[in-house]
Amino acid sequence: MNVDNPTDRRAQYPIVCIGMSAGAVKPLEELFRSLSPATGMAFVVIHHLRSHPTLLHRMLPCCTSMPVHLVDEGIKVHPNEVYVIPSGKEMTLMDGTLELKPRSRVHGWANVVSIFINSLAKSQHCGIVVILSGMDEDGSEALKAFKEHGGITIAQAPETASYRGMPDAAIKSGSVDYVLAPENISSQLNEIAAKFRSRDIKNVRK
């Protein structure tokens, strides 16, 4: 990646995917309360709700001064803003735009986190994935390819999670850079953002 090339969109701003499920609302709120609203990053929240409308887009403005959006089809992603997937949808990133469609997996465990991670890995943005509390293994299958595309990965420390299935599976994949308690995840994101802004990309994982 040439960070001095203005046409290289990876040098413009990172996109952070936050994958969450059962037990993750509290750590998500804690993350945003401690996170700088001016990191230069965009935040995409992917949850597992199927039939009940999410309220995250109404709750998170109490935790951050960043604009929080419930995603509509074709919305463009911008830095220092938060985007929440609607319930019962899959979401992918294409040319800086969030695209929605009905879930392809109607029964069984959700795979919406993995679907978004795979699209982020193929995008022209620097990507970061945060896996919070949740059951099953959503997200873990996509992390290896994501890392191969230069992505940075963070998992909530399983002993701090109400449901440790998702962070445990992420860690067992061997593709997690940082395992952190919720109060330390935002500090790590702030540090990564500072290194990105200073173009210290080579040391971003140190």
C-alpha positions as CSV (number, residue, x, y, z in Angstrom):
1,M,0.0,0.0,0.0
2,N,1.3,3.4,-1.0
3,V,0.1,5.8,1.7
4,D,1.4,8.8,-0.2
5,N,-0.7,8.1,-3.2
6,P,-4.0,10.1,-3.0
7,T,-5.7,7.6,-5.3
8,D,-5.1,4.7,-2.9
9,R,-8.3,4.7,-0.9
10,R,-6.8,2.4,1.7
11,A,-4.8,5.5,2.7
12,Q,-7.9,7.6,3.3
13,Y,-9.8,5.9,6.2
14,P,-10.2,2.5,7.7
15,I,-13.5,0.7,8.2
16,V,-14.1,-1.1,11.5
17,C,-16.5,-4.0,11.5
18,I,-17.9,-4.7,15.0
19,G,-19.5,-8.2,15.0
20,M,-21.8,-8.8,18.0
21,S,-24.5,-11.1,19.3
22,A,-25.9,-12.1,22.7
23,G,-24.5,-10.2,25.6
24,A,-22.7,-7.6,23.5
25,V,-24.8,-4.5,24.0
26,K,-23.0,-3.5,27.2
27,P,-19.4,-3.9,25.8
28,L,-20.5,-2.1,22.6
29,E,-21.7,0.9,24.6
30,E,-18.6,0.8,26.7
31,L,-16.5,0.8,23.5
32,F,-18.2,3.8,22.0
33,R,-18.1,5.8,25.3
34,S,-14.3,5.5,25.5
35,L,-13.7,5.9,21.7
36,S,-12.6,9.2,20.3
37,P,-15.3,10.6,17.9
38,A,-12.6,11.8,15.6
39,T,-10.6,8.7,14.9
40,G,-11.0,9.1,11.1
41,M,-12.5,5.6,11.0
42,A,-16.0,4.5,9.9
43,F,-17.7,1.9,12.2
44,V,-20.1,-0.8,10.9
45,V,-22.1,-2.7,13.6
46,I,-23.2,-6.2,12.5
47,H,-25.6,-8.0,14.9
48,H,-27.7,-11.2,14.8
49,L,-31.2,-10.0,15.3
50,R,-33.6,-11.6,12.8
51,S,-37.2,-10.6,13.4
52,H,-37.1,-7.9,16.2
53,P,-36.1,-4.5,15.0
54,T,-32.8,-3.3,16.3
55,L,-32.7,-0.4,18.7
56,L,-28.9,0.1,18.5
57,H,-29.2,3.1,16.2
58,R,-31.3,4.8,19.0
59,M,-29.1,3.7,21.9
60,L,-25.6,4.5,20.6
61,P,-26.1,8.3,20.3
62,C,-26.1,8.2,24.1
63,C,-22.5,6.8,23.9
64,T,-20.9,8.8,21.1
65,S,-21.2,12.1,19.4
66,M,-20.7,10.5,16.0
67,P,-23.7,10.3,13.7
68,V,-25.4,6.9,14.0
69,H,-27.3,5.5,11.0
70,L,-29.6,2.6,10.6
71,V,-28.5,1.5,7.1
72,D,-30.6,2.0,4.1
73,E,-29.8,0.4,0.7
74,G,-27.0,2.2,-1.1
75,I,-25.8,4.4,1.8
76,K,-22.3,5.7,1.4
77,V,-19.8,5.1,4.2
78,H,-18.0,8.1,5.7
79,P,-15.3,8.4,8.4
80,N,-16.3,9.3,12.0
81,E,-19.8,7.9,11.5
82,V,-21.5,4.7,12.7
83,Y,-23.6,2.3,10.6
84,V,-26.0,-0.3,12.1
85,I,-27.3,-3.2,10.0
86,P,-31.1,-3.6,10.0
87,S,-32.5,-6.8,11.5
88,G,-33.0,-9.8,9.2
89,K,-30.5,-8.5,6.6
90,E,-27.1,-9.4,5.1
91,M,-24.8,-6.5,4.3
92,T,-21.8,-6.1,2.1
93,L,-19.5,-3.3,1.2
94,M,-19.1,-2.4,-2.5
95,D,-17.2,0.7,-3.7
96,G,-17.7,2.4,-0.4
97,T,-21.4,1.7,-0.4
98,L,-23.3,-0.6,1.9
99,E,-25.6,-3.0,0.1
100,L,-28.4,-4.9,1.8
101,K,-30.3,-8.1,0.9
102,P,-32.5,-10.6,2.8
103,R,-30.6,-13.2,4.8
104,S,-29.6,-16.2,2.7
105,R,-29.4,-18.5,5.8
106,V,-32.9,-18.6,7.1
107,H,-32.4,-21.4,9.6
108,G,-29.5,-22.2,12.0
109,W,-26.8,-19.9,13.2
110,A,-26.3,-16.5,11.5
111,N,-23.3,-15.8,9.3
112,V,-23.9,-12.1,8.7
113,V,-20.6,-11.1,10.4
114,S,-18.6,-13.4,8.2
115,I,-20.4,-12.1,5.1
116,F,-19.5,-8.5,5.8
117,I,-15.9,-9.4,6.8
118,N,-15.4,-11.1,3.5
119,S,-16.7,-8.1,1.6
120,L,-14.5,-5.8,3.6
121,A,-11.4,-7.9,2.9
122,K,-12.1,-7.5,-0.9
123,S,-12.7,-3.7,-0.6
124,Q,-10.1,-0.9,-1.2
125,H,-10.3,0.1,2.5
126,C,-8.0,-0.7,5.3
127,G,-10.1,-3.0,7.5
128,I,-10.4,-3.7,11.2
129,V,-12.6,-6.4,12.8
130,V,-13.8,-6.4,16.4
131,I,-15.6,-9.6,17.6
132,L,-17.6,-9.1,20.8
133,S,-19.8,-11.4,22.9
134,G,-22.0,-13.9,21.1
135,M,-22.9,-17.5,20.7
136,D,-21.7,-19.8,17.9
137,E,-18.8,-19.0,15.6
138,D,-19.9,-16.2,13.3
139,G,-17.0,-14.2,12.0
140,S,-14.3,-16.8,12.7
141,E,-14.4,-18.5,9.2
142,A,-13.7,-15.2,7.5
143,L,-10.8,-14.0,9.6
144,K,-7.9,-15.9,7.9
145,A,-8.7,-14.4,4.5
146,F,-9.2,-11.0,6.1
147,K,-5.8,-11.1,7.7
148,E,-4.3,-12.2,4.3
149,H,-5.7,-9.0,2.9
150,G,-3.9,-6.9,5.6
151,G,-6.8,-6.6,8.0
152,I,-6.3,-6.1,11.8
153,T,-8.4,-8.2,14.2
154,I,-9.5,-7.8,17.8
155,A,-11.5,-10.2,20.0
156,Q,-13.2,-9.4,23.3
157,A,-11.4,-11.4,26.1
158,P,-13.6,-14.4,26.5
159,E,-13.6,-14.3,30.3
160,T,-15.2,-10.8,30.1
161,A,-17.9,-11.9,27.6
162,S,-21.4,-13.0,28.7
163,Y,-21.4,-15.5,25.8
164,R,-17.9,-16.5,24.8
165,G,-18.6,-18.6,21.7
166,M,-17.8,-15.9,19.1
167,P,-14.7,-14.5,20.7
168,D,-13.5,-18.0,21.5
169,A,-13.9,-19.2,17.9
170,A,-12.2,-16.0,16.6
171,I,-9.2,-16.7,18.8
172,K,-9.0,-20.4,18.0
173,S,-8.8,-19.4,14.3
174,G,-5.3,-18.2,14.9
175,S,-6.1,-14.9,13.1
176,V,-6.6,-12.5,16.0
177,D,-4.0,-9.7,16.7
178,Y,-5.4,-8.5,20.0
179,V,-7.5,-10.1,22.8
180,L,-8.8,-7.3,25.0
181,A,-11.3,-6.5,27.7
182,P,-14.0,-4.2,26.5
183,E,-12.5,-1.2,28.3
184,N,-9.2,-1.7,26.4
185,I,-10.7,-2.2,22.9
186,S,-11.4,1.5,22.4
187,S,-7.9,2.4,23.6
188,Q,-6.4,0.0,21.0
189,L,-8.6,1.5,18.2
190,N,-7.6,5.0,19.2
191,E,-4.0,3.9,19.1
192,I,-4.4,2.2,15.7
193,A,-6.1,5.3,14.4
194,A,-3.3,7.6,15.5
195,K,-0.7,5.4,13.8
196,F,-2.8,5.4,10.6
197,R,-3.1,9.2,10.7
198,S,0.7,9.5,11.1
199,R,1.1,7.0,8.2
200,D,3.0,4.6,10.6
201,I,1.3,1.7,8.9
202,K,4.1,-0.8,9.3
203,N,3.9,-0.6,13.1
204,V,0.2,-0.6,13.4
205,R,0.1,-4.0,15.1
206,K,2.9,-3.1,17.6
